[in-house]
Amino acid sequence: MSEHITHTAVMDDGARLALHSSAICEPFKTAFSKRLDIARFSAMTRSGDNFTVRLLRDVREKWPSRREGDMTLEKLAFLLGWRCHLAADRTFKPVYRILQPEHYLLPGDDSRPPSDVTVYHDVTVFREVYASGRLEPFTASSLDYRLETHPASRALPASKLERLLTSLWQEALLGIQSSKAPARFQRVVLDVQRYARAFHSPNPDLLRRYIVEPNFYDPNDPVIALARSIQKGAPRKDIVLEDAIAAAPRQSQYAQALERAYRYLLAASDYFVRKIDEKELERLCDVGKPHVPAALDPRRRK
C-alpha cells in the first residue's frame, strides 16, 4: 500500500520513544521489545478506531493470566502498531489533501494510484529514517529498479520471475473468489518503479512542493533527533523526551506524527494500568474524529 514506509517509520520511532520513556508501562515495552515485527505489520492496518479500544480492554483483562503461546502478547503488539497507524493517518492525510488536492478529486479511493506527495514522503523517510535501506526492516534493494542490487538478482531473471509470481498470485486469488461477482474492485498493483524513480532521480519541483517548503522532515527537531539517537543505540542525554514532545506540534510534519504516536501510546498505557477510563482514552486518542476534516477534503468543499 502507499505510505507503507512512512507508516512503518512512525510506528518504529513511536516504539523507540515508548521504550525510552519512564511513563510507558512495562507490558507495552515488552510487546515492542519482543514482537516489534507484529507491530510493524499492524502499522499497515486500517479501521483502528473501530476496534483498538475494545480489543485493548480485552487484552488488559487477560494480561495477568496470560500464558506463553496464548497470543496475548502478540495481540498487544498488534494493537500498539495499529494506534501508531492512526497517528500517522491523522497527521498526514490532511497534509496530502492540502498539498495535492487535485489527486483526491479523482474517483475511487481503492483504485487510483498513490499520490505524488505520498510517494515523496515514503522515499524521504526511506533515506532519513532507514539510511537508504541500510537499517531494518528495509534493505538497500527495497527501492531498486527491479531489486537489481539484491544478491538474488544475479541468480534469477527478475522480470520473468515477477511475471511468474504475479500469475501465481492471480491463481491463488481465483481460488478464493466467490461465485457472485464483487460490487467493486480494489487496486492491488503498486508501481514500485515509480518509487525507485522518485528515490534515485527525484523531481526537484516535487521535492520543493511536498518535502522542503511544507517542512516534512527536519533532523534537527528534538523528537526526531532523539529517535535517531535511540536507533543508533546512544540516546542523547541533552534531549528531554517530554520537552521534545511538547515542542513537536510546532515543528516538522514528521515530528508532529511522532508526537501524536507517542501521545496515543501514553494514553493507552495509562488506560492499561487503570490510570484513566475508557472514555478518557477515546478522547485522548481522538477516537471517532475524522482523519480528514471536511474543510480539507476537496470532494466535500462547496
Secondary structure per residue as TSV (DSSP state, phi and psi in degrees):
chain	resnum	aa	ss	phi	psi
A	1	M	-	360.0	155.2
A	2	S	T	-66.5	156.6
A	3	E	T	71.7	9.7
A	4	H	H	-57.7	-48.0
A	5	I	H	-67.9	-41.4
A	6	T	H	-65.0	-44.0
A	7	H	H	-62.3	-42.3
A	8	T	H	-62.4	-41.8
A	9	A	H	-65.6	-42.4
A	10	V	H	-61.7	-39.9
A	11	M	H	-66.7	-46.5
A	12	D	H	-58.9	-46.7
A	13	D	H	-70.6	-34.8
A	14	G	H	-60.8	-40.4
A	15	A	H	-65.1	-40.5
A	16	R	H	-61.4	-44.7
A	17	L	H	-65.9	-38.7
A	18	A	H	-64.4	-42.9
A	19	L	H	-66.6	-27.7
A	20	H	H	-81.1	-21.4
A	21	S	-	-84.1	141.8
A	22	S	S	-84.8	-7.2
A	23	A	S	-93.3	-10.9
A	24	I	S	-90.9	136.0
A	25	C	-	-68.4	155.9
A	26	E	H	-63.3	-37.8
A	27	P	H	-57.6	-37.5
A	28	F	H	-66.5	-40.7
A	29	K	H	-65.6	-37.1
A	30	T	H	-63.5	-42.7
A	31	A	H	-62.4	-45.2
A	32	F	H	-68.3	-37.1
A	33	S	H	-70.3	-39.4
A	34	K	H	-97.5	-27.9
A	35	R	-	-133.2	47.0
A	36	L	H	-61.7	-29.9
A	37	D	H	-60.3	-38.7
A	38	I	H	-72.0	-39.1
A	39	A	H	-62.2	-37.7
A	40	R	H	-64.1	-39.9
A	41	F	H	-63.0	-45.7
A	42	S	H	-74.9	-14.5
A	43	A	T	-64.1	-9.9
A	44	M	T	-101.6	5.3
A	45	T	-	-96.3	134.2
A	46	R	-	-88.7	175.5
A	47	S	-	61.8	30.4
A	48	G	G	-63.4	-32.2
A	49	D	G	-59.8	-27.4
A	50	N	G	-75.4	-21.0
A	51	F	T	-131.6	-28.7
A	52	T	H	-62.8	-40.1
A	53	V	H	-67.6	-46.6
A	54	R	H	-63.0	-42.3
A	55	L	H	-69.8	-34.1
A	56	L	H	-64.7	-36.5
A	57	R	H	-60.4	-43.9
A	58	D	H	-64.3	-43.3
A	59	V	H	-65.2	-39.3
A	60	R	H	-60.3	-41.2
A	61	E	H	-68.9	-33.3
A	62	K	H	-86.6	-16.3
A	63	W	G	-56.7	-46.0
A	64	P	G	-61.2	-28.6
A	65	S	G	-106.6	15.3
A	66	R	-	-61.5	153.1
A	67	R	-	-130.0	153.3
A	68	E	T	-56.6	126.0
A	69	G	T	90.4	-0.8
A	70	D	S	-87.7	4.0
A	71	M	S	73.1	8.3
A	72	T	H	-64.4	-44.6
A	73	L	H	-62.9	-41.8
A	74	E	H	-64.9	-39.2
A	75	K	H	-64.6	-39.2
A	76	L	H	-64.0	-45.1
A	77	A	H	-59.4	-40.9
A	78	F	H	-61.2	-44.7
A	79	L	H	-64.9	-37.7
A	80	L	H	-68.0	-41.7
A	81	G	H	-64.0	-36.1
A	82	W	H	-62.5	-42.1
A	83	R	H	-67.2	-34.7
A	84	C	H	-66.7	-34.1
A	85	H	H	-57.9	-45.0
A	86	L	H	-64.5	-35.3
A	87	A	H	-63.2	-42.6
A	88	A	H	-65.2	-45.3
A	89	D	H	-60.0	-46.7
A	90	R	H	-70.6	-20.1
A	91	T	H	-84.3	-46.9
A	92	F	H	-95.4	-29.1
A	93	K	H	-60.0	-41.5
A	94	P	H	-62.4	-37.8
A	95	V	H	-60.6	-44.4
A	96	Y	H	-57.4	-41.7
A	97	R	H	-77.7	-24.0
A	98	I	H	-74.8	-43.0
A	99	L	H	-83.2	-28.7
A	100	Q	-	-139.8	61.3
A	101	P	T	-62.5	-30.4
A	102	E	T	-61.9	-32.1
A	103	H	G	-66.6	-37.0
A	104	Y	G	-86.4	4.1
A	105	L	G	-88.3	-12.1
A	106	L	S	-69.2	145.6
A	107	P	S	-73.9	155.7
A	108	G	-	79.9	84.4
A	109	D	T	-57.0	-35.3
A	110	D	T	-89.6	-10.0
A	111	S	T	-111.1	-19.5
A	112	R	S	-78.9	152.7
A	113	P	-	-70.8	165.0
A	114	P	-	-60.5	149.7
A	115	S	-	-73.7	158.5
A	116	D	H	-59.8	-38.2
A	117	V	H	-64.7	-38.0
A	118	T	H	-68.9	-36.6
A	119	V	H	-63.2	-45.2
A	120	Y	H	-71.8	-30.3
A	121	H	H	-61.6	-47.5
A	122	D	H	-61.8	-45.6
A	123	V	H	-71.1	-29.5
A	124	T	H	-67.7	-44.5
A	125	V	H	-64.9	-38.7
A	126	F	H	-57.3	-40.8
A	127	R	H	-75.1	-46.1
A	128	E	H	-81.2	-44.7
A	129	V	T	-86.9	-38.0
A	130	Y	S	-108.6	16.5
A	131	A	G	50.3	48.3
A	132	S	G	57.4	34.7
A	133	G	G	91.5	7.2
A	134	R	T	-84.4	-8.3
A	135	L	S	-118.5	145.9
A	136	E	T	-62.1	151.5
A	137	P	T	-93.3	6.5
A	138	F	-	-93.7	170.6
A	139	T	-	-126.8	164.2
A	140	A	G	-61.2	-24.7
A	141	S	G	-84.1	-4.0
A	142	S	G	-58.9	-36.9
A	143	L	G	-113.1	28.3
A	144	D	S	-72.9	162.2
A	145	Y	G	-74.8	108.6
A	146	R	G	55.5	38.5
A	147	L	G	53.6	37.6
A	148	E	T	-64.8	-24.1
A	149	T	T	-93.1	-2.4
A	150	H	S	-70.9	136.1
A	151	P	G	-53.2	-35.0
A	152	A	G	-67.2	-23.1
A	153	S	G	-66.4	-20.1
A	154	R	G	-79.8	-16.2
A	155	A	T	-107.6	-16.7
A	156	L	S	-127.3	143.4
A	157	P	-	-76.9	99.5
A	158	A	H	-59.1	-44.9
A	159	S	H	-65.1	-40.4
A	160	K	H	-69.8	-39.2
A	161	L	H	-64.9	-36.0
A	162	E	H	-60.4	-43.9
A	163	R	H	-66.6	-37.9
A	164	L	H	-63.9	-47.5
A	165	L	H	-65.5	-35.1
A	166	T	H	-61.7	-43.8
A	167	S	H	-66.2	-38.0
A	168	L	H	-65.3	-38.7
A	169	W	H	-64.4	-44.9
A	170	Q	H	-60.9	-40.7
A	171	E	H	-63.2	-40.3
A	172	A	H	-64.8	-39.8
A	173	L	H	-65.9	-38.9
A	174	L	H	-62.4	-31.2
A	175	G	H	-67.6	-22.0
A	176	I	T	-109.4	6.8
A	177	Q	-	-72.5	137.8
A	178	S	-	-79.4	165.7
A	179	S	S	-70.3	-25.5
A	180	K	S	-88.3	131.6
A	181	A	-	-64.5	138.4
A	182	P	-	-67.1	150.0
A	183	A	S	-71.7	-29.4
A	184	R	S	-149.2	160.0
A	185	F	-	-115.5	138.9
A	186	Q	-	-100.0	130.3
A	187	R	-	-65.8	128.2
A	188	V	-	-117.1	5.5
A	189	V	-	-103.1	126.4
A	190	L	-	-117.7	125.7
A	191	D	-	-77.7	92.5
A	192	V	H	-63.9	-30.0
A	193	Q	H	-63.0	-29.1
A	194	R	H	-63.6	-40.0
A	195	Y	H	-67.9	-39.3
A	196	A	H	-62.4	-42.4
A	197	R	H	-63.6	-42.1
A	198	A	H	-65.8	-31.6
A	199	F	H	-78.5	-47.3
A	200	H	H	-85.5	-31.8
A	201	S	S	-135.4	65.5
A	202	P	-	-63.8	145.8
A	203	N	-	-78.1	118.8
A	204	P	H	-58.1	-36.5
A	205	D	H	-68.8	-40.4
A	206	L	H	-68.9	-36.4
A	207	L	H	-60.4	-44.0
A	208	R	I	-63.4	-47.4
A	209	R	I	-71.1	-36.3
A	210	Y	I	-107.2	-17.9
A	211	I	I	-118.5	-54.4
A	212	V	I	-75.3	-58.7
A	213	E	T	-63.9	-40.0
A	214	P	T	-78.1	-3.5
A	215	N	T	58.1	63.1
A	216	F	-	-70.1	-45.9
A	217	Y	-	-141.9	123.6
A	218	D	-	-126.5	109.5
A	219	P	T	-63.2	-14.6
A	220	N	T	-86.3	-10.5
A	221	D	S	-60.4	130.3
A	222	P	H	-54.9	-40.8
A	223	V	H	-67.7	-34.4
A	224	I	H	-71.8	-44.8
A	225	A	H	-60.4	-38.2
A	226	L	H	-66.4	-44.1
A	227	A	H	-61.1	-41.6
A	228	R	H	-66.4	-38.0
A	229	S	H	-68.5	-37.3
A	230	I	H	-64.2	-41.2
A	231	Q	H	-58.7	-35.2
A	232	K	T	-82.7	-4.0
A	233	G	T	86.6	11.8
A	234	A	-	-139.2	75.9
A	235	P	-	-55.2	134.0
A	236	R	-	-70.1	123.9
A	237	K	T	-78.7	-15.8
A	238	D	T	-86.0	-2.2
A	239	I	-	-112.3	118.5
A	240	V	-	-88.7	124.1
A	241	L	H	-54.3	-48.0
A	242	E	H	-61.7	-38.2
A	243	D	H	-68.0	-40.3
A	244	A	H	-64.3	-40.5
A	245	I	H	-65.3	-41.3
A	246	A	H	-64.4	-32.8
A	247	A	H	-83.3	-21.9
A	248	A	G	-59.2	-37.1
A	249	P	G	-60.3	-16.9
A	250	R	G	-102.0	10.9
A	251	Q	S	-116.8	-155.5
A	252	S	-	-62.5	162.2
A	253	Q	H	-61.5	-38.4
A	254	Y	H	-67.4	-38.5
A	255	A	H	-61.3	-38.4
A	256	Q	H	-63.9	-38.0
A	257	A	H	-65.4	-39.8
A	258	L	H	-66.8	-39.3
A	259	E	H	-60.5	-43.4
A	260	R	H	-68.3	-41.6
A	261	A	H	-61.1	-45.2
A	262	Y	H	-65.0	-40.6
A	263	R	H	-63.0	-41.2
A	264	Y	H	-64.3	-43.0
A	265	L	H	-65.7	-38.4
A	266	L	H	-65.2	-42.2
A	267	A	H	-63.4	-43.4
A	268	A	H	-63.8	-37.6
A	269	S	H	-64.2	-44.8
A	270	D	H	-62.0	-37.5
A	271	Y	H	-66.7	-40.6
A	272	F	H	-62.4	-35.5
A	273	V	T	-97.5	12.6
A	274	R	T	67.9	31.9
A	275	K	S	-81.2	-28.9
A	276	I	S	-131.9	161.8
A	277	D	-	-95.0	-180.0
A	278	E	H	-66.3	-37.7
A	279	K	H	-63.6	-41.5
A	280	E	H	-68.3	-36.7
A	281	L	H	-60.0	-46.0
A	282	E	H	-61.7	-39.6
A	283	R	H	-65.3	-46.4
A	284	L	H	-68.7	-25.9
A	285	C	T	-98.4	9.8
A	286	D	T	59.7	28.2
A	287	V	T	-61.7	131.2
A	288	G	T	91.7	-15.5
A	289	K	S	-78.3	140.4
A	290	P	-	-65.5	143.6
A	291	H	S	-64.4	-35.4
A	292	V	S	-121.8	109.8
A	293	P	-	-56.3	146.1
A	294	A	G	-54.7	-35.6
A	295	A	G	-65.2	-20.2
A	296	L	G	-102.8	-4.4
A	297	D	-	-89.3	112.4
A	298	P	T	-61.9	-22.9
A	299	R	T	-81.0	-12.7
A	300	R	T	-110.2	1.9
A	301	R	-	-76.4	144.2
A	302	K	-	-77.9	360.0
